[in-house]
Amino acid sequence: MLRKNDYDDPYDEFYFGENVIQFFSGPDYDYYIDIIGYEEFYKYLVLACEFYVERRHPEHKEIVEQKLKEIREAYGLE
């Protein structure tokens, strides 16, 4: 399991910066790594939420929309 403080030391060789999100994929988190900003992450989050609401849980639409709004406001996204 990864924890926030695993990658938050700017002097650590694995430090990837602030205000970005790092994605891992593969069984040991070693195969693919990508670092994206909040705006790009939010676009993917919206797509995932749309899939969740439209195909799995339409009854959760209002709460999902509210949470997305809170995220947009918290990170100053449009």
A tleap script that builds the chain and sets N, CA, C and O, in Angstrom:
source leaprc.protein.ff14SB
mol = sequence {
  NMET LEU ARG LYS ASN ASP TYR ASP ASP PRO
  TYR ASP GLU PHE TYR PHE GLY GLU ASN VAL
  ILE GLN PHE PHE SER GLY PRO ASP TYR ASP
  TYR TYR ILE ASP ILE ILE GLY TYR GLU GLU
  PHE TYR LYS TYR LEU VAL LEU ALA CYS GLU
  PHE TYR VAL GLU ARG ARG HIE PRO GLU HIE
  LYS GLU ILE VAL GLU GLN LYS LEU LYS GLU
  ILE ARG GLU ALA TYR GLY LEU CGLU
}
set mol.1.N position { 0.842 -1.182 0.000 }
set mol.1.CA position { 0.000 0.000 0.000 }
set mol.1.C position { 0.887 1.245 0.000 }
set mol.1.O position { 1.880 1.323 0.724 }
set mol.2.N position { 0.509 2.201 -0.818 }
set mol.2.CA position { 1.243 3.467 -0.885 }
set mol.2.C position { 0.625 4.464 0.076 }
set mol.2.O position { -0.593 4.504 0.253 }
set mol.3.N position { 1.459 5.251 0.681 }
set mol.3.CA position { 0.987 6.286 1.592 }
set mol.3.C position { 1.475 7.637 1.091 }
set mol.3.O position { 2.441 7.728 0.333 }
set mol.4.N position { 0.785 8.683 1.530 }
set mol.4.CA position { 1.126 10.030 1.089 }
set mol.4.C position { 2.599 10.351 1.339 }
set mol.4.O position { 3.269 10.902 0.465 }
set mol.5.N position { 3.098 10.015 2.506 }
set mol.5.CA position { 4.474 10.387 2.836 }
set mol.5.C position { 5.520 9.506 2.160 }
set mol.5.O position { 6.717 9.720 2.355 }
set mol.6.N position { 5.097 8.520 1.370 }
set mol.6.CA position { 6.058 7.698 0.637 }
set mol.6.C position { 6.777 8.497 -0.450 }
set mol.6.O position { 7.897 8.147 -0.825 }
set mol.7.N position { 6.166 9.548 -0.958 }
set mol.7.CA position { 6.731 10.293 -2.088 }
set mol.7.C position { 6.698 11.804 -1.877 }
set mol.7.O position { 6.633 12.551 -2.853 }
set mol.8.N position { 6.741 12.276 -0.628 }
set mol.8.CA position { 6.610 13.720 -0.414 }
set mol.8.C position { 7.909 14.418 -0.002 }
set mol.8.O position { 7.871 15.587 0.382 }
set mol.9.N position { 9.028 13.751 -0.069 }
set mol.9.CA position { 10.313 14.356 0.278 }
set mol.9.C position { 10.996 14.863 -0.995 }
set mol.9.O position { 11.399 14.055 -1.832 }
set mol.10.N position { 11.134 16.194 -1.160 }
set mol.10.CA position { 11.723 16.734 -2.389 }
set mol.10.C position { 13.163 16.282 -2.630 }
set mol.10.O position { 13.664 16.408 -3.748 }
set mol.11.N position { 13.827 15.766 -1.619 }
set mol.11.CA position { 15.204 15.303 -1.778 }
set mol.11.C position { 15.287 13.810 -2.096 }
set mol.11.O position { 16.373 13.269 -2.305 }
set mol.12.N position { 14.131 13.155 -2.131 }
set mol.12.CA position { 14.072 11.729 -2.459 }
set mol.12.C position { 14.142 11.558 -3.972 }
set mol.12.O position { 13.562 12.355 -4.708 }
set mol.13.N position { 14.837 10.541 -4.443 }
set mol.13.CA position { 14.979 10.331 -5.889 }
set mol.13.C position { 13.650 10.039 -6.577 }
set mol.13.O position { 13.541 10.215 -7.791 }
set mol.14.N position { 12.646 9.603 -5.839 }
set mol.14.CA position { 11.349 9.276 -6.427 }
set mol.14.C position { 10.334 10.414 -6.314 }
set mol.14.O position { 9.185 10.254 -6.725 }
set mol.15.N position { 10.737 11.554 -5.766 }
set mol.15.CA position { 9.831 12.700 -5.621 }
set mol.15.C position { 9.389 13.187 -6.998 }
set mol.15.O position { 10.222 13.361 -7.887 }
set mol.16.N position { 8.086 13.410 -7.185 }
set mol.16.CA position { 7.585 13.815 -8.500 }
set mol.16.C position { 6.924 15.181 -8.499 }
set mol.16.O position { 6.359 15.574 -9.520 }
set mol.17.N position { 6.970 15.916 -7.411 }
set mol.17.CA position { 6.471 17.280 -7.388 }
set mol.17.C position { 5.195 17.447 -6.593 }
set mol.17.O position { 4.588 16.482 -6.131 }
set mol.18.N position { 4.806 18.707 -6.448 }
set mol.18.CA position { 3.579 19.038 -5.733 }
set mol.18.C position { 2.470 19.340 -6.726 }
set mol.18.O position { 2.729 19.656 -7.888 }
set mol.19.N position { 1.238 19.240 -6.258 }
set mol.19.CA position { 0.052 19.585 -7.043 }
set mol.19.C position { -0.071 18.770 -8.320 }
set mol.19.O position { -0.550 19.273 -9.336 }
set mol.20.N position { 0.353 17.534 -8.274 }
set mol.20.CA position { 0.201 16.601 -9.382 }
set mol.20.C position { -0.219 15.248 -8.819 }
set mol.20.O position { -0.142 15.008 -7.614 }
set mol.21.N position { -0.658 14.385 -9.699 }
set mol.21.CA position { -1.097 13.051 -9.315 }
set mol.21.C position { -0.273 12.053 -10.104 }
set mol.21.O position { -0.075 12.214 -11.308 }
set mol.22.N position { 0.203 11.025 -9.427 }
set mol.22.CA position { 0.994 9.995 -10.102 }
set mol.22.C position { 0.175 8.711 -10.159 }
set mol.22.O position { -0.328 8.230 -9.143 }
set mol.23.N position { 0.050 8.164 -11.374 }
set mol.23.CA position { -0.656 6.909 -11.585 }
set mol.23.C position { 0.352 5.790 -11.765 }
set mol.23.O position { 1.378 5.960 -12.424 }
set mol.24.N position { 0.051 4.648 -11.172 }
set mol.24.CA position { 0.842 3.439 -11.352 }
set mol.24.C position { -0.053 2.377 -11.961 }
set mol.24.O position { -1.254 2.353 -11.693 }
set mol.25.N position { 0.506 1.507 -12.767 }
set mol.25.CA position { -0.231 0.324 -13.192 }
set mol.25.C position { 0.752 -0.819 -13.340 }
set mol.25.O position { 1.940 -0.614 -13.584 }
set mol.26.N position { 0.249 -1.991 -13.191 }
set mol.26.CA position { 1.095 -3.175 -13.207 }
set mol.26.C position { 1.082 -3.808 -11.835 }
set mol.26.O position { 0.746 -3.148 -10.851 }
set mol.27.N position { 1.438 -5.056 -11.753 }
set mol.27.CA position { 1.336 -5.773 -10.482 }
set mol.27.C position { 2.219 -5.212 -9.372 }
set mol.27.O position { 1.849 -5.291 -8.200 }
set mol.28.N position { 3.353 -4.661 -9.705 }
set mol.28.CA position { 4.253 -4.126 -8.681 }
set mol.28.C position { 4.411 -2.614 -8.781 }
set mol.28.O position { 5.365 -2.055 -8.240 }
set mol.29.N position { 3.507 -1.960 -9.453 }
set mol.29.CA position { 3.556 -0.508 -9.651 }
set mol.29.C position { 4.804 -0.074 -10.407 }
set mol.29.O position { 5.215 1.080 -10.287 }
set mol.30.N position { 5.406 -0.944 -11.165 }
set mol.30.CA position { 6.641 -0.618 -11.870 }
set mol.30.C position { 6.484 -0.516 -13.380 }
set mol.30.O position { 7.353 0.047 -14.045 }
set mol.31.N position { 5.423 -1.033 -13.928 }
set mol.31.CA position { 5.310 -1.109 -15.383 }
set mol.31.C position { 5.075 0.241 -16.037 }
set mol.31.O position { 5.801 0.622 -16.954 }
set mol.32.N position { 4.077 0.957 -15.578 }
set mol.32.CA position { 3.731 2.238 -16.199 }
set mol.32.C position { 3.523 3.277 -15.113 }
set mol.32.O position { 2.825 3.032 -14.129 }
set mol.33.N position { 4.123 4.417 -15.297 }
set mol.33.CA position { 3.956 5.529 -14.366 }
set mol.33.C position { 3.669 6.770 -15.195 }
set mol.33.O position { 4.341 7.029 -16.193 }
set mol.34.N position { 2.671 7.532 -14.781 }
set mol.34.CA position { 2.346 8.777 -15.466 }
set mol.34.C position { 2.014 9.817 -14.415 }
set mol.34.O position { 1.380 9.505 -13.408 }
set mol.35.N position { 2.433 11.036 -14.639 }
set mol.35.CA position { 2.171 12.135 -13.718 }
set mol.35.C position { 1.344 13.173 -14.462 }
set mol.35.O position { 1.730 13.642 -15.532 }
set mol.36.N position { 0.203 13.523 -13.880 }
set mol.36.CA position { -0.679 14.503 -14.510 }
set mol.36.C position { -1.099 15.549 -13.485 }
set mol.36.O position { -1.012 15.325 -12.277 }
set mol.37.N position { -1.552 16.686 -13.984 }
set mol.37.CA position { -2.034 17.754 -13.124 }
set mol.37.C position { -3.488 17.531 -12.731 }
set mol.37.O position { -4.147 16.614 -13.220 }
set mol.38.N position { -3.973 18.388 -11.840 }
set mol.38.CA position { -5.337 18.254 -11.345 }
set mol.38.C position { -6.378 18.414 -12.448 }
set mol.38.O position { -7.383 17.702 -12.455 }
set mol.39.N position { -6.152 19.344 -13.384 }
set mol.39.CA position { -7.142 19.558 -14.444 }
set mol.39.C position { -7.317 18.316 -15.309 }
set mol.39.O position { -8.441 17.917 -15.615 }
set mol.40.N position { -6.209 17.713 -15.698 }
set mol.40.CA position { -6.300 16.502 -16.516 }
set mol.40.C position { -6.916 15.356 -15.716 }
set mol.40.O position { -7.733 14.598 -16.241 }
set mol.41.N position { -6.524 15.229 -14.441 }
set mol.41.CA position { -7.100 14.196 -13.588 }
set mol.41.C position { -8.613 14.368 -13.479 }
set mol.41.O position { -9.364 13.394 -13.534 }
set mol.42.N position { -9.050 15.621 -13.322 }
set mol.42.CA position { -10.479 15.881 -13.165 }
set mol.42.C position { -11.262 15.431 -14.397 }
set mol.42.O position { -12.376 14.924 -14.267 }
set mol.43.N position { -10.695 15.608 -15.583 }
set mol.43.CA position { -11.372 15.155 -16.806 }
set mol.43.C position { -11.617 13.651 -16.769 }
set mol.43.O position { -12.699 13.188 -17.129 }
set mol.44.N position { -10.617 12.889 -16.335 }
set mol.44.CA position { -10.774 11.438 -16.231 }
set mol.44.C position { -11.753 11.064 -15.119 }
set mol.44.O position { -12.517 10.108 -15.248 }
set mol.45.N position { -11.720 11.821 -14.041 }
set mol.45.CA position { -12.638 11.569 -12.936 }
set mol.45.C position { -14.082 11.765 -13.377 }
set mol.45.O position { -14.956 10.974 -13.021 }
set mol.46.N position { -14.335 12.819 -14.150 }
set mol.46.CA position { -15.687 13.071 -14.662 }
set mol.46.C position { -16.154 11.907 -15.529 }
set mol.46.O position { -17.290 11.452 -15.394 }
set mol.47.N position { -15.295 11.425 -16.409 }
set mol.47.CA position { -15.663 10.281 -17.255 }
set mol.47.C position { -15.991 9.053 -16.412 }
set mol.47.O position { -16.968 8.356 -16.685 }
set mol.48.N position { -15.191 8.789 -15.403 }
set mol.48.CA position { -15.443 7.639 -14.532 }
set mol.48.C position { -16.753 7.812 -13.771 }
set mol.48.O position { -17.506 6.853 -13.600 }
set mol.49.N position { -17.024 9.024 -13.319 }
set mol.49.CA position { -18.265 9.288 -12.594 }
set mol.49.C position { -19.477 9.150 -13.506 }
set mol.49.O position { -20.509 8.625 -13.090 }
set mol.50.N position { -19.360 9.617 -14.741 }
set mol.50.CA position { -20.461 9.466 -15.697 }
set mol.50.C position { -20.763 7.993 -15.936 }
set mol.50.O position { -21.929 7.598 -15.954 }
set mol.51.N position { -19.743 7.188 -16.116 }
set mol.51.CA position { -19.929 5.746 -16.298 }
set mol.51.C position { -20.615 5.151 -15.071 }
set mol.51.O position { -21.567 4.382 -15.199 }
set mol.52.N position { -20.133 5.507 -13.893 }
set mol.52.CA position { -20.680 5.002 -12.633 }
set mol.52.C position { -22.166 5.321 -12.514 }
set mol.52.O position { -22.973 4.453 -12.179 }
set mol.53.N position { -22.518 6.573 -12.791 }
set mol.53.CA position { -23.912 7.004 -12.644 }
set mol.53.C position { -24.798 6.428 -13.746 }
set mol.53.O position { -25.871 5.896 -13.461 }
set mol.54.N position { -24.365 6.526 -14.989 }
set mol.54.CA position { -25.209 6.110 -16.111 }
set mol.54.C position { -25.398 4.601 -16.195 }
set mol.54.O position { -26.476 4.132 -16.559 }
set mol.55.N position { -24.374 3.848 -15.866 }
set mol.55.CA position { -24.455 2.400 -16.087 }
set mol.55.C position { -24.606 1.568 -14.828 }
set mol.55.O position { -25.009 0.407 -14.894 }
set mol.56.N position { -24.290 2.141 -13.700 }
set mol.56.CA position { -24.311 1.337 -12.475 }
set mol.56.C position { -25.285 1.864 -11.414 }
set mol.56.O position { -26.105 1.113 -10.886 }
set mol.57.N position { -25.186 3.150 -11.112 }
set mol.57.CA position { -25.948 3.685 -9.984 }
set mol.57.C position { -26.576 5.034 -10.299 }
set mol.57.O position { -26.129 6.057 -9.779 }
set mol.58.N position { -27.601 5.055 -11.137 }
set mol.58.CA position { -28.252 6.334 -11.446 }
set mol.58.C position { -28.834 7.012 -10.207 }
set mol.58.O position { -29.019 8.229 -10.187 }
set mol.59.N position { -29.118 6.228 -9.191 }
set mol.59.CA position { -29.679 6.795 -7.959 }
set mol.59.C position { -28.661 7.652 -7.198 }
set mol.59.O position { -29.041 8.383 -6.283 }
set mol.60.N position { -27.400 7.578 -7.552 }
set mol.60.CA position { -26.357 8.361 -6.889 }
set mol.60.C position { -25.984 9.637 -7.648 }
set mol.60.O position { -25.003 10.297 -7.306 }
set mol.61.N position { -26.752 9.981 -8.661 }
set mol.61.CA position { -26.401 11.108 -9.532 }
set mol.61.C position { -26.200 12.415 -8.761 }
set mol.61.O position { -25.206 13.109 -8.975 }
set mol.62.N position { -27.125 12.752 -7.877 }
set mol.62.CA position { -27.031 14.032 -7.169 }
set mol.62.C position { -25.789 14.111 -6.282 }
set mol.62.O position { -25.096 15.129 -6.273 }
set mol.63.N position { -25.511 13.055 -5.547 }
set mol.63.CA position { -24.350 13.091 -4.653 }
set mol.63.C position { -23.047 13.126 -5.448 }
set mol.63.O position { -22.098 13.799 -5.048 }
set mol.64.N position { -22.993 12.414 -6.558 }
set mol.64.CA position { -21.793 12.424 -7.400 }
set mol.64.C position { -21.574 13.822 -7.972 }
set mol.64.O position { -20.452 14.330 -7.963 }
set mol.65.N position { -22.636 14.439 -8.466 }
set mol.65.CA position { -22.512 15.798 -9.002 }
set mol.65.C position { -22.066 16.779 -7.921 }
set mol.65.O position { -21.255 17.667 -8.183 }
set mol.66.N position { -22.590 16.621 -6.711 }
set mol.66.CA position { -22.203 17.498 -5.608 }
set mol.66.C position { -20.725 17.323 -5.265 }
set mol.66.O position { -20.016 18.306 -5.050 }
set mol.67.N position { -20.266 16.093 -5.214 }
set mol.67.CA position { -18.858 15.832 -4.888 }
set mol.67.C position { -17.926 16.364 -5.978 }
set mol.67.O position { -16.861 16.902 -5.677 }
set mol.68.N position { -18.324 16.215 -7.236 }
set mol.68.CA position { -17.519 16.769 -8.330 }
set mol.68.C position { -17.434 18.290 -8.217 }
set mol.68.O position { -16.381 18.880 -8.456 }
set mol.69.N position { -18.541 18.913 -7.854 }
set mol.69.CA position { -18.555 20.368 -7.674 }
set mol.69.C position { -17.603 20.776 -6.542 }
set mol.69.O position { -16.862 21.750 -6.668 }
set mol.70.N position { -17.632 20.029 -5.446 }
set mol.70.CA position { -16.744 20.323 -4.319 }
set mol.70.C position { -15.276 20.189 -4.726 }
set mol.70.O position { -14.437 20.995 -4.323 }
set mol.71.N position { -14.977 19.177 -5.518 }
set mol.71.CA position { -13.600 18.980 -5.987 }
set mol.71.C position { -13.176 20.130 -6.894 }
set mol.71.O position { -12.073 20.658 -6.761 }
set mol.72.N position { -14.066 20.518 -7.826 }
set mol.72.CA position { -13.766 21.650 -8.729 }
set mol.72.C position { -13.453 22.904 -7.929 }
set mol.72.O position { -12.473 23.597 -8.202 }
set mol.73.N position { -14.284 23.189 -6.945 }
set mol.73.CA position { -14.100 24.396 -6.147 }
set mol.73.C position { -12.833 24.318 -5.293 }
set mol.73.O position { -12.106 25.305 -5.172 }
set mol.74.N position { -12.568 23.166 -4.708 }
set mol.74.CA position { -11.403 23.009 -3.833 }
set mol.74.C position { -10.087 23.198 -4.583 }
set mol.74.O position { -9.114 23.703 -4.022 }
set mol.75.N position { -10.060 22.793 -5.850 }
set mol.75.CA position { -8.821 22.877 -6.628 }
set mol.75.C position { -8.844 23.988 -7.673 }
set mol.75.O position { -7.932 24.087 -8.493 }
set mol.76.N position { -9.880 24.822 -7.647 }
set mol.76.CA position { -9.952 25.951 -8.571 }
set mol.76.C position { -10.032 25.534 -10.020 }
set mol.76.O position { -9.416 26.158 -10.884 }
set mol.77.N position { -10.789 24.482 -10.295 }
set mol.77.CA position { -10.919 23.964 -11.660 }
set mol.77.C position { -12.187 24.485 -12.305 }
set mol.77.O position { -13.133 24.863 -11.613 }
set mol.78.N position { -12.211 24.507 -13.624 }
set mol.78.CA position { -13.405 24.964 -14.347 }
set mol.78.C position { -14.128 23.822 -14.987 }
set mol.78.O position { -15.155 24.027 -15.635 }
savepdb mol mol.pdb
quit
